[in-house]
């Protein structure tokens, strides 16, 4: 009898353990985004390009990207992982998604991206309805889609290899910042007479306007990130 009771107790304990393990793995609708070492506050979309162009933020409706034009190719990322970044030929290929509600960013935005330029060394790395980041061999440009367009820019040096860029804008203060490898290289304030272009339907466009090079780890936030948050993204090396 004691053996039977012991066996039943062990079986019950094993059952509870299995249920707990399954519950912890499946999570619920309110589970945290599957990112480990990048800021979660304000996160809208995350494209690590792990074998595809899917949004892996786990925030709202997935804003997965489609291939348009030519054929962007999966390639090696800055950590040496194969099929973990996208290469663009500078002709007519880019990644695109349209009309995803969470991409409407009325209060401001931050766009962060890692880039390695190619031979052409020019073009729009990232573009959405609020603005875009352009990267050339010796210059980084941030455009705000206002009327008229408002631009901040600066010259950069030693741009071979992988480089990190981030463009932030806060609607309330009308202030914009442009980062290059974790340093603020340009700032500006939108003139009071300029009005931001904020349509109801947003889009994301990566690698357009004849961009030639490799793009990886694209992040979109619905707010202007702080300097410390930008630094955290710049230093991330786990989430891929």
Protein Blocks (a to p, Z undefined) as FASTA:
>chain_A
ZZmmmmmmmmmmmmmmmmmmmmmmnopmkbccfbfkbcfehpabdcehgoiacdfklpaj
adddddehjaddddddfkopahibccdehlmgccddehifklpcfkbccddddddddfko
pajfbdcfkbccdddfkbccdddddddddddddddehkehjddddddddfklopacddee
hiafbdcdddfkbccdddfbdcddehiahiacddehiaddfbdcdfklmmmmmmgckbZZ
